Amino acid sequence: MTTDSEFTPPTLPEDLLLLLFQPSSGTIAGENTLFYVLAGAVLADLTLGQRVEMAGRSRVRVVEGAAPSDDLLRPAWDYLSGKPRGVQTLLAAVGPALRQPVLERLVQRGDIEREDRKVLGLFRTTALREGRNGRRARLLEEVRQVLVEGAEPPARVAALAALLSASGTLPQFHREIPWKSPVIKRAKELEQGNWGAGAAAEAVTRTVTATVVNSVVVATTVIPRS
């Protein structure tokens, strides 16, 4: 059975959650602050699509007439359509409802699969495992090329790598992306919007994305400790 999602390009929150999925354990890295990170990915996706723009130092507003059709992105755009909002406010407002629909989209695409299992031979449970289409491995290689090899990324990959860094989970990818000083430095550059001359994104798009990413950093470090 096919679904509409199989014929539409993956959104940034889908790509991010797929990377955060850990095949070895069937869990998702950074669950405690996941909703901030996914909300940041939604806002970054809207930014890259030129559907939102800055309205002051840390507030964003919609670009009129640029509403997204994707159900994962539309609620955030609608929330902003009433008036400009602070990035932190938006992250907290739209993030909590994102995990399940994003995960369902990945399952529909075959990127992640559900597997029925029995515990102690008695109790049935459902586990997650990596899909067989290889998409997670391809995404991870794109990010690795940027962080480890120093490749200049397309804007979307730059935003994805920056959000992955902002989530605080990069050390868990040490096997594929060695957690060393050059990688840490490159990740912080991406967080700040320093993507390299080859990244096909206007300066304003980089600025907005950097604002979003740094708001995620604050949300995933300062706020959980307070």
Summary of the structure (lengths in Angstrom):
residues: 226
radius of gyration: 17.4
end to end distance: 46.4
largest distance: 58.4
contacts: 718
relative contact order: 0.16
helix: 55%
strand: 13%
